[in-house]
Amino acid sequence: MRFNAEIFDKLQFLFKAYRFNDHQLHYIMKFDNKVQKNIMKKALTLMFQVVPILGSAFVEDSVEPYWEKVEVSNFKDILTIVDNEEAFNKFITSRTNEFTGPQMKACVYSSRKDSLAIIMNHMICDAAGFKEYMYLLSDLYSKLTEDYKYVPDHLFNGDRSLKRINQKFSLKDKIKVLLLQNKESNKSSDYKFPLSQGKDVNPFIVTNTISQNRYLTIKEYCKKYKVTINDVALAALYRALYKTLGLDSSSELNIPIMVDMRRNLRVKNIDAICNLASTAITYIDYDIKDNFNDTVMKVNKDMNLKKTKFIGLNGFVKLSLIFRIFKYNKIKKTTKNLFKNPLIGMTNIGILDSKKLSFKGTSIDEAFMCGSIKYKPYFQVALTSFKDTITFSANLYGNAEDKKIIEEFLNLLVSELP
């Protein structure tokens, strides 16, 4: 059985080839007690029936790449069980192999309170798709605890293409965003995050989780000023970057953010695990004399304006045209010139719903999701909300000096928040 390789499947593959990121998504959570490993393994295995493309291998055909189904019995590392934190942390920054499959793998750190990490190939889906996978997995695990012979009867094998979004807009709207918002999805500042020049690098993930009290304070702030958590986080990032980079009021810093284009669908929970995330370039008239509230209001104004002008659509229209006009081998040769990957960016993965993310017989104390691990000089901050906390994260192939720099930067970013 073959599956189409959609536009973002190919693009994420090329991002790794051209050293932008390693196209892996990461999910980590800590339970309040033990999980049943045999049921977890069975749930993970059955998920290849629910989402068939996960049990496939990527074939980079020069004319048109595709996915080829692989027998699940060939997969040896669907679930790894370790008994020490060092091995668990090493797994967290590991990669799937797109050429052999499977396109996800999991690890349980077995201790008094178990932890679970899942690595997902970003070629398969974006963060919203990954969340949907996790909700399906937790539901399947829960059903198996009640009936070990349970077999899922639903299938996530629908249309994974950008047509889902593009068909929601008229030709007039598409032409409009293509002509008037040409730089909306493919532009970035020349400013680089101050990383070391060290060449001896290893992958790592740095996190900074705020307390519940701090989170509730931020929510009250958002309610009072009628802004979003995304506005607040982006404002804090702007302020932290202006300080870290030593910029002044005349500097023009653009921060690209990810936009989940499912926002344009009437039914958000669709019948496919896929990539439907676009990019929007934010810009504010920043003044170094601004207080935090001034910055938030400027960000909110910029975001509200973008939302009235089909935010994120420019990227989808442009990509659809490029991949329709040019063959894959041509796009592969010119990717670096066609796509200007942002040197600095932000992605708000959003809320991990604790009601949907529920493994029967245990509860989850902590959880967060983060995106691909970047290669220098690229840098991105991600944030995930779970149970009245926010976890900020940044991933990089770097050294100890880079890790310290990023830890200090996330501390600075958090210090800017209400």
TORBA-832062 format. One record per residue (C-alpha): residue in one letter; x, y, z. Coordinates in steps of 0.02 Angstrom, whole numbers, plus 50000, padded with zeros to 5 digits. Example, Ala and Ser with C-alpha at 12.3 -4.5 7.8 and 13.67 -1.06 7.14 Angstrom:
BEGIN
A506154977550390 S506844994750357 
***
This chain:
BEGIN
M500005000050000 R500615017449956 F500185034450028 N500455051249946 A501905061650010 E501065078450035 I501895095550020 F502405097250202 D503005079150208 K504275083550073 L504675100550144 Q505055093950318 F506175080750240 L507135094350147 F507275104750307 K508335090650379 A509315088550218 Y509775106950218 R510145108050405 F508685118650466 N507995106050590 D507945087250617 H506055086150582 Q505605077150744 L504225081450867 H504395077351052 Y503115073551186 I503605070351368 M502485067151517 K502655061351697 F501325050551779 D500845050551963 N501185031751974 K501545016551864 V500825012751693 Q500474995351625 K501894992551501 N501074977851411 I499504988151380 M500535003151326 K501474992651199 K499864985151132 A499075002351118 L500585009051025 T500554994150907 L498684995550873 M498915013850832 F499725008250668 Q498005001650621 V497165017850673 V498435028950582 P499125017650442 I500385030250374 L501365028950538 G501825011150490 S502595016050324 A504305020550254 F504745036050154 V505325032849976 E506225047749900 D505805044449719 S506635058149614 V505025061549518 E503755060249659 P504155053849836 Y502875042849924 W502585032250080 E502625013250069 K501735002350199 V502854991150304 E502334975850403 V502174980650586 S503054964450635 N504644971950558 F504704985850687 K505824981850836 D505864998150933 I504055003650949 L504245004251139 T505855004851238 I505855002851427 V507285010251528 D507635011051714 N508755026451723 E508505044851683 E510085046251577 A509445033351452 F507735041651451 N508475058751414 K509525051451275 F507965044051197 I507065060751204 T508305068551082 S508415053450967 R507645052350793 T506485041050697 N507105033750534 E505965039550394 F506705027150269 T506325011450371 G504905016550486 P504015016950600 Q503705035650598 M503535036350787 K504335027750935 A504075028051123 C505035025551284 V504445022451462 Y505595027251605 S505105014451735 S505255021051913 R504135024352062 K503235036751951 D503375031851767 S503735044051626 L503315042451442 A504185050451292 I503595049051113 I504565054750960 M503535058350803 N504205061650629 H503715079650588 M503505074250406 I501925065150461 C501085079050559 D501225095750646 A500995098750833 A499095099150820 G499135082450728 F500305075450861 K499105080850997 E497705071750907 Y498795056150902 M499105057351089 Y497245059051126 L496885043751020 L498285034051105 S497695038151281 D495915033351235 L496505016851161 Y497585013051315 S496085016451428 K494955004951327 L496264991051331 T496364991951521 E494514987751523 D494584974851384 Y496284968351329 K495484960851172 Y494784977651117 V495104981850934 P494874999750872 D493565001850735 H494035019550680 L495305024450548 F496295040550526 N496735039050343 G495895054050263 D496535067950151 R498185074750218 S498425088150085 L498315107150093 K496705106049991 R495775104550155 I496205122750188 N496415130150015 Q494685124849959 K493925135350098 F494475151350010 S493955159149845 L495145161649700 K494985180349728 D495555178749909 K497035167949859 I497625180149726 K497405194349848 V498515186849984 L499795181349854 L499975198949783 L499755209549939 Q500585198550071 N502095192249975 K503285193550124 E502025187250251 S502665169250252 N504435169850187 K505395183950268 S506475185550421 S507655197650505 D509525195650484 Y509775195750672 K510495179650741 F510265172650915 P511975173751003 L512515155551002 S514305149251020 Q515435145150874 G515805127950944 K515725113650819 D515675099150942 V513795098250964 N512445086551031 P510555088151032 F509735095051189 I508065102251247 V508015116451374 T506385119551468 N505715132451589 T504025128951671 I503115142751763 S502115139551922 Q500225138051928 N500105154452024 R501095163351888 Y499995155451754 L498405161151840 T499135178651855 I499455178651667 K497675172651633 E496985186751740 Y498085199051646 C497425192351479 K495625193951539 K495895211651603 Y496705218251443 K495745207051321 V497305199151248 T497855181151221 I499205170751303 N500025170351131 D500065189551132 V500865189451305 A502165176251262 L502635184751099 A502785201651186 A503945193751316 L504975186051175 Y505135202851086 R505715211451245 A506945197551290 L507685197651114 Y507885216451107 K508875215551269 T509885200151223 L510325206251048 G510695223951108 L509445231850987 D508755249450994 S507125257650941 S507715259550762 S508025240750742 E506805230750637 L506555213750714 N505305201650637 I504755186150733 P503925172450629 I502595162350720 M501705146250674 V499845146850632 D498715131450643 M497655133050486 R496345121250558 R495635137550627 N494785139150456 L493885122450469 R492145120950541 V492605103850614 K494345104750689 N494535086150729 I494795078950556 D495025061150494 A496895062450462 I498545065550551 C499385078750445 N500315095250431 L499165110350421 A500275123550502 S500795139250412 T501915154050455 A501545172350487 I502865185850508 T502525197550654 Y503215215050672 I502915228950798 D503515246850809 Y504555243150963 D505215256851077 I506485251951208 K505605263851328 D503995253751315 N503385244751470 F502725226951456 N500935232451432 D501435243951289 T502275229351201 V500785217851227 M499585230651153 K500685232450999 V500785213650976 N498915211851000 K498575225350870 D499735216950744 M498975199750774 N497175205950763 L497555214550599 K498325198550529 K496815188350583 T495685199550478 K496795196550325 F496785177550315 I498295174650426 G499395160450363 L498505158350195 N499915166350094 G501095152150139 F499855138650088 V499445146949921 K501275149749882 L501795131949926 S500365124449826 L500895134449672 I502745130049688 F502425111449707 R501175111749563 I502355120849444 F504005112249485 K504465093949500 Y505165087449663 N506975085749602 K506965104049547 I506255109749714 K507555099549807 K508965108249714 T508275125649746 T507525123749921 K508815135050003 N508405149149884 L506525146449879 F506245145750067 K507055158150184 N506985149050350 P506855160950499 L508405162950605 I507305166350758 G505495160850781 M504135155750901 T502815142050902 N501365141351022 I500865123051027 G499405127651138 I498455117751268 L498665099251301 D496905094851354 S497035085051517 K495275078051493 K495705070651324 L497465065851378 S496945053051509 F497705035751533 K496505025351639 G497225019751804 T498445034051820 S498495052851804 I499765064551727 D500725076651838 E501715085451701 A501685085951512 F502395096151371 M502685095151185 C504035103351083 G504575104250902 S506085099750800 I507855101750861 K508665116150767 Y510395117050690 K511415132850715 P511135147150679 Y509255143750690 F508335146350855 Q506525144150907 V505535145751068 A504025134351093 L502695134751228 T501425121951287 S500055123851417 F499515109551530 K498535109651693 D498765128251730 T500615128951688 I501605134251536 T503205125651481 F504365135951372 S505655125951275 A507065128151151 N507945114051059 L509665114450979 Y511135104550916 G512395113751023 N513665112551163 A513685116351350 E513975134851318 D512455135551204 K511395126751334 K511885139451467 I511505153951348 I509775147051311 E509405143351494 E509805161451538 F508765167751393 L507225157751444 N507435164451621 L507455182051549 L505925178551441 V504945171851591 S505475186751697 E504615198151571 L502925189751596 P501615197151714 
***
